[in-house]
Amino acid sequence: MQWRKSSFSGSGGNCVQVRQDLAAVRDSKNPVGPVLAVDLSRLSALVKSGKLDR
């Protein structure tokens, strides 16, 4: 599966990579490390709605 740098990543090498099918994210500094498998469209909707705010 292909990975790409998220458009939300900042500069300076701190990158979040998104899997091509948008089903997982990982830290670009540790590509063989853990992967967070998520429904990114649902997570994005939750973040935008403010439901995850403290």
N, CA, C, O and CB atoms as a CASP TS submission, in Angstrom:
PFRMAT TS
TARGET T0000
AUTHOR 0000-0000-0000
METHOD Language model
MODEL 1
PARENT N/A
ATOM      1  N   MET     1       0.844  -1.176   0.000  1.00  0.00           N
ATOM      2  CA  MET     1       0.000   0.000   0.000  1.00  0.00           C
ATOM      3  C   MET     1       0.890   1.240   0.000  1.00  0.00           C
ATOM      4  O   MET     1       1.918   1.270   0.676  1.00  0.00           O
ATOM      5  CB  MET     1      -0.961  -0.003   1.220  1.00  0.00           C
ATOM      6  N   GLN     2       0.510   2.225  -0.730  1.00  0.00           N
ATOM      7  CA  GLN     2       1.265   3.478  -0.826  1.00  0.00           C
ATOM      8  C   GLN     2       0.903   4.429   0.313  1.00  0.00           C
ATOM      9  O   GLN     2      -0.238   4.444   0.777  1.00  0.00           O
ATOM     10  CB  GLN     2       1.005   4.157  -2.179  1.00  0.00           C
ATOM     11  N   TRP     3       1.877   5.222   0.761  1.00  0.00           N
ATOM     12  CA  TRP     3       1.694   6.230   1.801  1.00  0.00           C
ATOM     13  C   TRP     3       2.062   7.585   1.226  1.00  0.00           C
ATOM     14  O   TRP     3       2.908   7.672   0.336  1.00  0.00           O
ATOM     15  CB  TRP     3       2.549   5.908   3.063  1.00  0.00           C
ATOM     16  N   ARG     4       1.435   8.643   1.725  1.00  0.00           N
ATOM     17  CA  ARG     4       1.771   9.991   1.294  1.00  0.00           C
ATOM     18  C   ARG     4       1.765  10.914   2.504  1.00  0.00           C
ATOM     19  O   ARG     4       1.122  10.632   3.515  1.00  0.00           O
ATOM     20  CB  ARG     4       0.783  10.492   0.209  1.00  0.00           C
ATOM     21  N   LYS     5       2.481  12.005   2.384  1.00  0.00           N
ATOM     22  CA  LYS     5       2.536  12.988   3.461  1.00  0.00           C
ATOM     23  C   LYS     5       1.181  13.690   3.549  1.00  0.00           C
ATOM     24  O   LYS     5       0.627  14.130   2.542  1.00  0.00           O
ATOM     25  CB  LYS     5       3.691  14.020   3.225  1.00  0.00           C
ATOM     26  N   SER     6       0.673  13.782   4.743  1.00  0.00           N
ATOM     27  CA  SER     6      -0.591  14.475   4.957  1.00  0.00           C
ATOM     28  C   SER     6      -0.435  15.954   4.668  1.00  0.00           C
ATOM     29  O   SER     6       0.608  16.538   4.964  1.00  0.00           O
ATOM     30  CB  SER     6      -1.093  14.262   6.386  1.00  0.00           C
ATOM     31  N   SER     7      -1.450  16.561   4.099  1.00  0.00           N
ATOM     32  CA  SER     7      -1.414  18.002   3.838  1.00  0.00           C
ATOM     33  C   SER     7      -1.459  18.792   5.140  1.00  0.00           C
ATOM     34  O   SER     7      -1.216  19.999   5.126  1.00  0.00           O
ATOM     35  CB  SER     7      -2.582  18.413   2.931  1.00  0.00           C
ATOM     36  N   PHE     8      -1.761  18.151   6.258  1.00  0.00           N
ATOM     37  CA  PHE     8      -1.809  18.808   7.557  1.00  0.00           C
ATOM     38  C   PHE     8      -0.458  18.769   8.277  1.00  0.00           C
ATOM     39  O   PHE     8      -0.318  19.350   9.353  1.00  0.00           O
ATOM     40  CB  PHE     8      -2.871  18.160   8.420  1.00  0.00           C
ATOM     41  N   SER     9       0.533  18.091   7.696  1.00  0.00           N
ATOM     42  CA  SER     9       1.852  18.007   8.314  1.00  0.00           C
ATOM     43  C   SER     9       2.562  19.347   8.215  1.00  0.00           C
ATOM     44  O   SER     9       2.428  20.075   7.232  1.00  0.00           O
ATOM     45  CB  SER     9       2.694  16.902   7.654  1.00  0.00           C
ATOM     46  N   GLY    10       3.317  19.649   9.253  1.00  0.00           N
ATOM     47  CA  GLY    10       4.084  20.881   9.252  1.00  0.00           C
ATOM     48  C   GLY    10       5.433  20.697   8.592  1.00  0.00           C
ATOM     49  O   GLY    10       5.719  19.646   8.018  1.00  0.00           O
ATOM     50  N   SER    11       6.252  21.717   8.677  1.00  0.00           N
ATOM     51  CA  SER    11       7.599  21.629   8.128  1.00  0.00           C
ATOM     52  C   SER    11       8.547  21.116   9.213  1.00  0.00           C
ATOM     53  O   SER    11       8.146  20.941  10.364  1.00  0.00           O
ATOM     54  CB  SER    11       8.072  23.012   7.584  1.00  0.00           C
ATOM     55  N   GLY    12       9.769  20.885   8.849  1.00  0.00           N
ATOM     56  CA  GLY    12      10.764  20.462   9.826  1.00  0.00           C
ATOM     57  C   GLY    12      10.840  18.967  10.042  1.00  0.00           C
ATOM     58  O   GLY    12      11.425  18.532  11.033  1.00  0.00           O
ATOM     59  N   GLY    13      10.278  18.166   9.164  1.00  0.00           N
ATOM     60  CA  GLY    13      10.396  16.724   9.281  1.00  0.00           C
ATOM     61  C   GLY    13       9.376  16.057  10.175  1.00  0.00           C
ATOM     62  O   GLY    13       9.398  14.835  10.317  1.00  0.00           O
ATOM     63  N   ASN    14       8.480  16.818  10.783  1.00  0.00           N
ATOM     64  CA  ASN    14       7.424  16.225  11.603  1.00  0.00           C
ATOM     65  C   ASN    14       6.228  15.930  10.709  1.00  0.00           C
ATOM     66  O   ASN    14       5.345  16.770  10.535  1.00  0.00           O
ATOM     67  CB  ASN    14       7.021  17.169  12.785  1.00  0.00           C
ATOM     68  N   CYS    15       6.211  14.748  10.154  1.00  0.00           N
ATOM     69  CA  CYS    15       5.201  14.431   9.147  1.00  0.00           C
ATOM     70  C   CYS    15       4.290  13.291   9.582  1.00  0.00           C
ATOM     71  O   CYS    15       4.724  12.307  10.181  1.00  0.00           O
ATOM     72  CB  CYS    15       5.869  14.075   7.837  1.00  0.00           C
ATOM     73  N   VAL    16       3.058  13.457   9.271  1.00  0.00           N
ATOM     74  CA  VAL    16       2.084  12.388   9.397  1.00  0.00           C
ATOM     75  C   VAL    16       1.868  11.855   7.994  1.00  0.00           C
ATOM     76  O   VAL    16       1.638  12.625   7.062  1.00  0.00           O
ATOM     77  CB  VAL    16       0.735  12.881  10.060  1.00  0.00           C
ATOM     78  N   GLN    17       1.939  10.552   7.842  1.00  0.00           N
ATOM     79  CA  GLN    17       1.679   9.945   6.549  1.00  0.00           C
ATOM     80  C   GLN    17       0.311   9.286   6.572  1.00  0.00           C
ATOM     81  O   GLN    17      -0.107   8.707   7.575  1.00  0.00           O
ATOM     82  CB  GLN    17       2.776   8.922   6.188  1.00  0.00           C
ATOM     83  N   VAL    18      -0.373   9.389   5.446  1.00  0.00           N
ATOM     84  CA  VAL    18      -1.706   8.837   5.287  1.00  0.00           C
ATOM     85  C   VAL    18      -1.629   7.740   4.234  1.00  0.00           C
ATOM     86  O   VAL    18      -1.041   7.918   3.167  1.00  0.00           O
ATOM     87  CB  VAL    18      -2.742   9.941   4.889  1.00  0.00           C
ATOM     88  N   ARG    19      -2.235   6.603   4.557  1.00  0.00           N
ATOM     89  CA  ARG    19      -2.252   5.513   3.578  1.00  0.00           C
ATOM     90  C   ARG    19      -3.131   5.903   2.400  1.00  0.00           C
ATOM     91  O   ARG    19      -4.104   6.641   2.557  1.00  0.00           O
ATOM     92  CB  ARG    19      -2.758   4.193   4.222  1.00  0.00           C
ATOM     93  N   GLN    20      -2.792   5.414   1.248  1.00  0.00           N
ATOM     94  CA  GLN    20      -3.478   5.772   0.006  1.00  0.00           C
ATOM     95  C   GLN    20      -5.004   5.609   0.098  1.00  0.00           C
ATOM     96  O   GLN    20      -5.750   6.413  -0.461  1.00  0.00           O
ATOM     97  CB  GLN    20      -2.945   4.921  -1.133  1.00  0.00           C
ATOM     98  N   ASP    21      -5.459   4.576   0.799  1.00  0.00           N
ATOM     99  CA  ASP    21      -6.906   4.341   0.904  1.00  0.00           C
ATOM    100  C   ASP    21      -7.534   5.104   2.072  1.00  0.00           C
ATOM    101  O   ASP    21      -8.717   4.931   2.367  1.00  0.00           O
ATOM    102  CB  ASP    21      -7.182   2.847   1.061  1.00  0.00           C
ATOM    103  N   LEU    22      -6.729   5.958   2.744  1.00  0.00           N
ATOM    104  CA  LEU    22      -7.177   6.792   3.864  1.00  0.00           C
ATOM    105  C   LEU    22      -7.665   5.984   5.064  1.00  0.00           C
ATOM    106  O   LEU    22      -8.460   6.481   5.862  1.00  0.00           O
ATOM    107  CB  LEU    22      -8.278   7.708   3.403  1.00  0.00           C
ATOM    108  N   ALA    23      -7.198   4.744   5.198  1.00  0.00           N
ATOM    109  CA  ALA    23      -7.649   3.887   6.288  1.00  0.00           C
ATOM    110  C   ALA    23      -6.644   3.807   7.436  1.00  0.00           C
ATOM    111  O   ALA    23      -6.889   3.116   8.424  1.00  0.00           O
ATOM    112  CB  ALA    23      -7.925   2.505   5.764  1.00  0.00           C
ATOM    113  N   ALA    24      -5.500   4.519   7.310  1.00  0.00           N
ATOM    114  CA  ALA    24      -4.497   4.450   8.367  1.00  0.00           C
ATOM    115  C   ALA    24      -3.568   5.651   8.287  1.00  0.00           C
ATOM    116  O   ALA    24      -3.396   6.260   7.231  1.00  0.00           O
ATOM    117  CB  ALA    24      -3.693   3.143   8.270  1.00  0.00           C
ATOM    118  N   VAL    25      -2.975   5.976   9.431  1.00  0.00           N
ATOM    119  CA  VAL    25      -1.959   7.028   9.509  1.00  0.00           C
ATOM    120  C   VAL    25      -0.757   6.485  10.274  1.00  0.00           C
ATOM    121  O   VAL    25      -0.882   5.544  11.058  1.00  0.00           O
ATOM    122  CB  VAL    25      -2.526   8.317  10.200  1.00  0.00           C
ATOM    123  N   ARG    26       0.419   7.092  10.035  1.00  0.00           N
ATOM    124  CA  ARG    26       1.630   6.696  10.738  1.00  0.00           C
ATOM    125  C   ARG    26       2.577   7.887  10.817  1.00  0.00           C
ATOM    126  O   ARG    26       2.390   8.896  10.137  1.00  0.00           O
ATOM    127  CB  ARG    26       2.312   5.495  10.037  1.00  0.00           C
ATOM    128  N   ASP    27       3.595   7.749  11.658  1.00  0.00           N
ATOM    129  CA  ASP    27       4.639   8.748  11.813  1.00  0.00           C
ATOM    130  C   ASP    27       5.712   8.482  10.758  1.00  0.00           C
ATOM    131  O   ASP    27       6.252   7.378  10.693  1.00  0.00           O
ATOM    132  CB  ASP    27       5.242   8.720  13.256  1.00  0.00           C
ATOM    133  N   SER    28       6.020   9.466   9.946  1.00  0.00           N
ATOM    134  CA  SER    28       6.994   9.269   8.873  1.00  0.00           C
ATOM    135  C   SER    28       8.390   8.971   9.405  1.00  0.00           C
ATOM    136  O   SER    28       9.197   8.367   8.699  1.00  0.00           O
ATOM    137  CB  SER    28       7.040  10.492   7.984  1.00  0.00           C
ATOM    138  N   LYS    29       8.691   9.382  10.632  1.00  0.00           N
ATOM    139  CA  LYS    29      10.016   9.133  11.203  1.00  0.00           C
ATOM    140  C   LYS    29      10.183   7.669  11.616  1.00  0.00           C
ATOM    141  O   LYS    29      11.303   7.235  11.883  1.00  0.00           O
ATOM    142  CB  LYS    29      10.251  10.046  12.410  1.00  0.00           C
ATOM    143  N   ASN    30       9.102   6.910  11.673  1.00  0.00           N
ATOM    144  CA  ASN    30       9.157   5.512  12.083  1.00  0.00           C
ATOM    145  C   ASN    30       8.224   4.690  11.182  1.00  0.00           C
ATOM    146  O   ASN    30       7.198   4.197  11.650  1.00  0.00           O
ATOM    147  CB  ASN    30       8.760   5.356  13.590  1.00  0.00           C
ATOM    148  N   PRO    31       8.568   4.538   9.897  1.00  0.00           N
ATOM    149  CA  PRO    31       7.669   3.867   8.950  1.00  0.00           C
ATOM    150  C   PRO    31       7.406   2.395   9.233  1.00  0.00           C
ATOM    151  O   PRO    31       6.429   1.842   8.728  1.00  0.00           O
ATOM    152  CB  PRO    31       8.223   3.989   7.589  1.00  0.00           C
ATOM    153  N   VAL    32       8.258   1.740  10.032  1.00  0.00           N
ATOM    154  CA  VAL    32       8.010   0.341  10.378  1.00  0.00           C
ATOM    155  C   VAL    32       7.366   0.212  11.753  1.00  0.00           C
ATOM    156  O   VAL    32       7.131  -0.894  12.241  1.00  0.00           O
ATOM    157  CB  VAL    32       9.313  -0.454  10.338  1.00  0.00           C
ATOM    158  N   GLY    33       7.083   1.358  12.373  1.00  0.00           N
ATOM    159  CA  GLY    33       6.482   1.377  13.700  1.00  0.00           C
ATOM    160  C   GLY    33       4.973   1.189  13.640  1.00  0.00           C
ATOM    161  O   GLY    33       4.429   0.754  12.624  1.00  0.00           O
ATOM    162  N   PRO    34       4.313   1.516  14.726  1.00  0.00           N
ATOM    163  CA  PRO    34       2.865   1.319  14.805  1.00  0.00           C
ATOM    164  C   PRO    34       2.094   2.175  13.805  1.00  0.00           C
ATOM    165  O   PRO    34       2.532   3.252  13.401  1.00  0.00           O
ATOM    166  CB  PRO    34       2.385   1.624  16.203  1.00  0.00           C
ATOM    167  N   VAL    35       0.957   1.666  13.430  1.00  0.00           N
ATOM    168  CA  VAL    35       0.050   2.336  12.496  1.00  0.00           C
ATOM    169  C   VAL    35      -1.294   2.486  13.189  1.00  0.00           C
ATOM    170  O   VAL    35      -1.766   1.561  13.850  1.00  0.00           O
ATOM    171  CB  VAL    35      -0.091   1.537  11.144  1.00  0.00           C
ATOM    172  N   LEU    36      -1.901   3.640  13.038  1.00  0.00           N
ATOM    173  CA  LEU    36      -3.228   3.872  13.589  1.00  0.00           C
ATOM    174  C   LEU    36      -4.243   3.678  12.471  1.00  0.00           C
ATOM    175  O   LEU    36      -4.325   4.491  11.550  1.00  0.00           O
ATOM    176  CB  LEU    36      -3.344   5.298  14.221  1.00  0.00           C
ATOM    177  N   ALA    37      -5.011   2.606  12.555  1.00  0.00           N
ATOM    178  CA  ALA    37      -6.040   2.327  11.552  1.00  0.00           C
ATOM    179  C   ALA    37      -7.332   2.994  12.000  1.00  0.00           C
ATOM    180  O   ALA    37      -7.848   2.718  13.083  1.00  0.00           O
ATOM    181  CB  ALA    37      -6.243   0.784  11.348  1.00  0.00           C
ATOM    182  N   VAL    38      -7.846   3.878  11.147  1.00  0.00           N
ATOM    183  CA  VAL    38      -9.043   4.652  11.481  1.00  0.00           C
ATOM    184  C   VAL    38      -9.904   4.862  10.251  1.00  0.00           C
ATOM    185  O   VAL    38      -9.453   4.696   9.118  1.00  0.00           O
ATOM    186  CB  VAL    38      -8.661   6.004  12.094  1.00  0.00           C
ATOM    187  N   ASP    39     -11.136   5.226  10.493  1.00  0.00           N
ATOM    188  CA  ASP    39     -12.011   5.708   9.429  1.00  0.00           C
ATOM    189  C   ASP    39     -11.788   7.219   9.391  1.00  0.00           C
ATOM    190  O   ASP    39     -12.437   7.965  10.125  1.00  0.00           O
ATOM    191  CB  ASP    39     -13.555   5.324   9.678  1.00  0.00           C
ATOM    192  N   LEU    40     -10.865   7.669   8.529  1.00  0.00           N
ATOM    193  CA  LEU    40     -10.461   9.067   8.542  1.00  0.00           C
ATOM    194  C   LEU    40     -11.592  10.026   8.196  1.00  0.00           C
ATOM    195  O   LEU    40     -11.623  11.145   8.709  1.00  0.00           O
ATOM    196  CB  LEU    40      -9.331   9.269   7.589  1.00  0.00           C
ATOM    197  N   SER    41     -12.498   9.626   7.362  1.00  0.00           N
ATOM    198  CA  SER    41     -13.606  10.524   7.032  1.00  0.00           C
ATOM    199  C   SER    41     -14.493  10.741   8.260  1.00  0.00           C
ATOM    200  O   SER    41     -14.978  11.849   8.488  1.00  0.00           O
ATOM    201  CB  SER    41     -14.440   9.954   5.856  1.00  0.00           C
ATOM    202  N   ARG    42     -14.702   9.692   9.044  1.00  0.00           N
ATOM    203  CA  ARG    42     -15.504   9.836  10.265  1.00  0.00           C
ATOM    204  C   ARG    42     -14.749  10.637  11.323  1.00  0.00           C
ATOM    205  O   ARG    42     -15.325  11.503  11.982  1.00  0.00           O
ATOM    206  CB  ARG    42     -15.886   8.452  10.825  1.00  0.00           C
ATOM    207  N   LEU    43     -13.459  10.346  11.482  1.00  0.00           N
ATOM    208  CA  LEU    43     -12.650  11.096  12.439  1.00  0.00           C
ATOM    209  C   LEU    43     -12.600  12.569  12.065  1.00  0.00           C
ATOM    210  O   LEU    43     -12.727  13.433  12.933  1.00  0.00           O
ATOM    211  CB  LEU    43     -11.231  10.520  12.512  1.00  0.00           C
ATOM    212  N   SER    44     -12.419  12.861  10.796  1.00  0.00           N
ATOM    213  CA  SER    44     -12.390  14.248  10.335  1.00  0.00           C
ATOM    214  C   SER    44     -13.707  14.956  10.647  1.00  0.00           C
ATOM    215  O   SER    44     -13.710  16.112  11.072  1.00  0.00           O
ATOM    216  CB  SER    44     -12.104  14.304   8.829  1.00  0.00           C
ATOM    217  N   ALA    45     -14.809  14.272  10.439  1.00  0.00           N
ATOM    218  CA  ALA    45     -16.120  14.853  10.731  1.00  0.00           C
ATOM    219  C   ALA    45     -16.265  15.137  12.229  1.00  0.00           C
ATOM    220  O   ALA    45     -16.821  16.166  12.612  1.00  0.00           O
ATOM    221  CB  ALA    45     -17.245  13.910  10.255  1.00  0.00           C
ATOM    222  N   LEU    46     -15.769  14.233  13.074  1.00  0.00           N
ATOM    223  CA  LEU    46     -15.823  14.458  14.527  1.00  0.00           C
ATOM    224  C   LEU    46     -14.977  15.658  14.938  1.00  0.00           C
ATOM    225  O   LEU    46     -15.402  16.472  15.759  1.00  0.00           O
ATOM    226  CB  LEU    46     -15.349  13.209  15.278  1.00  0.00           C
ATOM    227  N   VAL    47     -13.786  15.766  14.370  1.00  0.00           N
ATOM    228  CA  VAL    47     -12.910  16.896  14.696  1.00  0.00           C
ATOM    229  C   VAL    47     -13.563  18.203  14.263  1.00  0.00           C
ATOM    230  O   VAL    47     -13.597  19.167  15.027  1.00  0.00           O
ATOM    231  CB  VAL    47     -11.525  16.733  14.018  1.00  0.00           C
ATOM    232  N   LYS    48     -14.077  18.235  13.049  1.00  0.00           N
ATOM    233  CA  LYS    48     -14.702  19.461  12.534  1.00  0.00           C
ATOM    234  C   LYS    48     -15.945  19.845  13.318  1.00  0.00           C
ATOM    235  O   LYS    48     -16.263  21.029  13.428  1.00  0.00           O
ATOM    236  CB  LYS    48     -15.062  19.290  11.070  1.00  0.00           C
ATOM    237  N   SER    49     -16.648  18.869  13.863  1.00  0.00           N
ATOM    238  CA  SER    49     -17.873  19.144  14.615  1.00  0.00           C
ATOM    239  C   SER    49     -17.596  19.698  16.005  1.00  0.00           C
ATOM    240  O   SER    49     -18.483  20.267  16.642  1.00  0.00           O
ATOM    241  CB  SER    49     -18.699  17.886  14.731  1.00  0.00           C
ATOM    242  N   GLY    50     -16.349  19.529  16.478  1.00  0.00           N
ATOM    243  CA  GLY    50     -15.997  19.989  17.814  1.00  0.00           C
ATOM    244  C   GLY    50     -16.329  18.984  18.918  1.00  0.00           C
ATOM    245  O   GLY    50     -16.142  19.288  20.097  1.00  0.00           O
ATOM    246  N   LYS    51     -16.814  17.805  18.563  1.00  0.00           N
ATOM    247  CA  LYS    51     -17.190  16.801  19.549  1.00  0.00           C
ATOM    248  C   LYS    51     -16.004  16.230  20.309  1.00  0.00           C
ATOM    249  O   LYS    51     -16.183  15.609  21.357  1.00  0.00           O
ATOM    250  CB  LYS    51     -17.928  15.692  18.878  1.00  0.00           C
ATOM    251  N   LEU    52     -14.796  16.430  19.798  1.00  0.00           N
ATOM    252  CA  LEU    52     -13.612  15.921  20.472  1.00  0.00           C
ATOM    253  C   LEU    52     -12.923  17.004  21.296  1.00  0.00           C
ATOM    254  O   LEU    52     -11.906  16.740  21.937  1.00  0.00           O
ATOM    255  CB  LEU    52     -12.642  15.344  19.457  1.00  0.00           C
ATOM    256  N   ASP    53     -13.466  18.212  21.285  1.00  0.00           N
ATOM    257  CA  ASP    53     -12.889  19.294  22.090  1.00  0.00           C
ATOM    258  C   ASP    53     -13.119  19.029  23.565  1.00  0.00           C
ATOM    259  O   ASP    53     -14.121  18.430  23.958  1.00  0.00           O
ATOM    260  CB  ASP    53     -13.491  20.655  21.695  1.00  0.00           C
ATOM    261  N   ARG    54     -12.187  19.477  24.362  1.00  0.00           N
ATOM    262  CA  ARG    54     -12.331  19.322  25.824  1.00  0.00           C
ATOM    263  C   ARG    54     -13.060  20.489  26.399  1.00  0.00           C
ATOM    264  O   ARG    54     -13.280  20.544  27.609  1.00  0.00           O
ATOM    265  CB  ARG    54     -10.972  19.175  26.507  1.00  0.00           C
TER
END
